[in-house]
Amino acid sequence: MTACAGQETAGSPDPTSAPPSSTQPAETSLPGAVPPTEPDRQPAVAPPTGGTEVPAAQIDATGVAQDYPTMVWTEDGGTDVGVVAQEGGCGKASAEVTEQTATQVVITLVETQPPKPAQCTMDLRFPKLSVHLDSPLADRKVVLKSEQRVR
């Protein structure tokens, strides 16, 4: 009996080299939108270093699917709000501030699909995205919404 684990072939990649990045920042010209960082394969469970998690009671996630990630954090004195989005296959995630009032900030998480069907991977990715607010979040409610678009 033989096992194939650990066997190397002449075409195997160099294990010391990093895999190439497969995602590119989304291009956007919308005010308050910031390109995503490299997506993770699992939703984040804690804010990035330097971020402060927004309490769950301050988040209204009724506008996203039940299993959608809903962690939100602030950075830069509360003027930058971070969220975890979800994208898969050929989709690219982005975040937009669609409303800012004295009591709430509405962030729409968008997954943009290509206009024509294409062969795509079947993986889910969870990029960390950031939007910039006109003033610090403070105790305003964060309302999360999601939608899909075609480029």
C-alpha positions as CSV (number, residue, x, y, z in Angstrom):
1,M,0.0,0.0,0.0
2,T,1.4,3.4,-0.9
3,A,0.2,6.9,-0.1
4,C,0.6,10.0,-2.3
5,A,0.9,12.5,0.5
6,G,4.3,14.1,0.5
7,Q,5.2,13.0,-3.0
8,E,6.5,15.7,-5.2
9,T,6.6,15.9,-8.9
10,A,8.7,17.9,-11.2
11,G,5.8,20.3,-11.8
12,S,5.1,21.0,-8.2
13,P,5.3,24.7,-7.2
14,D,8.1,25.9,-4.9
15,P,6.6,25.6,-1.3
16,T,8.6,28.7,-0.2
17,S,6.9,31.0,-2.7
18,A,3.7,32.8,-1.9
19,P,0.7,32.1,-4.0
20,P,-0.3,34.8,-6.4
21,S,-3.1,37.2,-5.3
22,S,-6.3,36.4,-7.1
23,T,-8.3,39.5,-6.3
24,Q,-7.9,43.0,-7.3
25,P,-9.4,46.1,-5.5
26,A,-12.8,47.0,-6.8
27,E,-12.7,50.3,-8.7
28,T,-15.3,52.7,-7.6
29,S,-16.0,56.4,-8.0
30,L,-18.7,56.6,-5.3
31,P,-18.1,59.0,-2.4
32,G,-17.3,57.2,0.8
33,A,-16.4,53.9,-0.9
34,V,-12.9,52.4,-0.3
35,P,-11.5,49.4,-2.2
36,P,-11.5,46.1,-0.3
37,T,-8.4,44.4,1.1
38,E,-7.4,40.9,0.3
39,P,-10.4,38.6,1.1
40,D,-10.3,35.9,3.7
41,R,-11.7,32.4,3.3
42,Q,-13.6,32.7,6.7
43,P,-15.5,35.6,8.1
44,A,-13.5,37.6,10.6
45,V,-14.4,37.1,14.2
46,A,-12.5,40.1,15.6
47,P,-11.7,43.5,14.2
48,P,-8.3,44.1,12.7
49,T,-5.5,45.5,14.9
50,G,-6.4,49.1,15.8
51,G,-10.1,48.6,15.2
52,T,-12.8,48.9,17.8
53,E,-15.7,46.5,17.5
54,V,-19.2,48.1,17.3
55,P,-21.5,46.5,19.8
56,A,-24.1,44.2,18.3
57,A,-26.9,46.3,19.8
58,Q,-25.8,49.2,17.7
59,I,-26.0,47.1,14.4
60,D,-29.2,46.6,12.4
61,A,-28.6,43.6,10.1
62,T,-32.1,42.9,9.0
63,G,-31.2,44.1,5.5
64,V,-28.8,41.2,4.9
65,A,-29.3,37.4,4.8
66,Q,-29.4,35.6,8.1
67,D,-26.0,33.9,7.5
68,Y,-24.3,37.1,6.2
69,P,-21.3,38.3,8.4
70,T,-22.3,41.2,10.5
71,M,-19.2,42.2,12.4
72,V,-18.6,46.0,12.2
73,W,-15.7,48.0,13.7
74,T,-14.4,51.6,13.7
75,E,-11.0,53.0,13.1
76,D,-9.4,56.5,12.8
77,G,-11.4,58.0,15.6
78,G,-14.7,56.5,14.4
79,T,-14.7,58.1,10.9
80,D,-13.8,54.9,9.2
81,V,-16.2,52.0,9.6
82,G,-15.1,48.5,8.7
83,V,-17.4,45.6,7.7
84,V,-17.0,42.1,6.5
85,A,-18.6,41.4,3.1
86,Q,-19.3,38.2,1.2
87,E,-18.4,37.4,-2.4
88,G,-18.1,34.2,-4.4
89,G,-17.2,33.0,-7.8
90,C,-16.8,35.9,-10.2
91,G,-18.4,38.3,-7.8
92,K,-16.5,41.3,-6.3
93,A,-17.7,42.9,-3.1
94,S,-17.7,46.6,-2.3
95,A,-19.3,48.8,0.4
96,E,-21.1,52.1,0.1
97,V,-22.4,54.6,2.6
98,T,-25.9,55.2,1.2
99,E,-27.2,57.4,4.1
100,Q,-25.8,59.3,7.0
101,T,-28.1,61.0,9.5
102,A,-27.8,62.1,13.2
103,T,-29.1,58.7,14.3
104,Q,-27.9,56.1,11.8
105,V,-25.4,55.2,9.0
106,V,-26.6,52.9,6.2
107,I,-23.9,50.8,4.6
108,T,-24.9,48.8,1.5
109,L,-22.7,45.8,0.8
110,V,-22.7,45.1,-2.9
111,E,-21.7,42.0,-4.8
112,T,-21.1,42.9,-8.4
113,Q,-21.3,40.1,-11.0
114,P,-19.9,40.2,-14.6
115,P,-22.4,41.0,-17.4
116,K,-21.9,37.7,-19.2
117,P,-21.8,34.2,-17.6
118,A,-18.2,32.9,-17.2
119,Q,-16.5,30.0,-15.6
120,C,-15.7,31.0,-12.0
121,T,-14.5,29.3,-8.9
122,M,-17.0,28.0,-6.4
123,D,-15.4,29.5,-3.3
124,L,-16.8,32.1,-0.9
125,R,-14.6,34.9,0.2
126,F,-15.0,37.4,3.0
127,P,-13.2,40.6,2.3
128,K,-12.8,43.3,5.0
129,L,-14.1,46.6,3.6
130,S,-13.9,50.1,4.9
131,V,-16.0,53.2,4.3
132,H,-15.3,56.8,5.4
133,L,-18.0,58.8,7.2
134,D,-18.4,62.6,7.3
135,S,-18.2,62.5,11.1
136,P,-17.4,59.8,13.7
137,L,-19.9,57.0,14.1
138,A,-20.2,57.6,17.9
139,D,-23.5,56.1,19.1
140,R,-25.3,56.1,15.7
141,K,-26.8,52.9,14.6
142,V,-25.2,51.0,11.7
143,V,-27.8,49.7,9.3
144,L,-26.4,46.9,7.0
145,K,-28.1,46.2,3.6
146,S,-26.9,44.0,0.8
147,E,-27.6,43.8,-2.9
148,Q,-26.3,42.2,-6.1
149,R,-25.5,44.1,-9.3
150,V,-24.3,43.3,-12.7
151,R,-21.4,45.4,-14.0
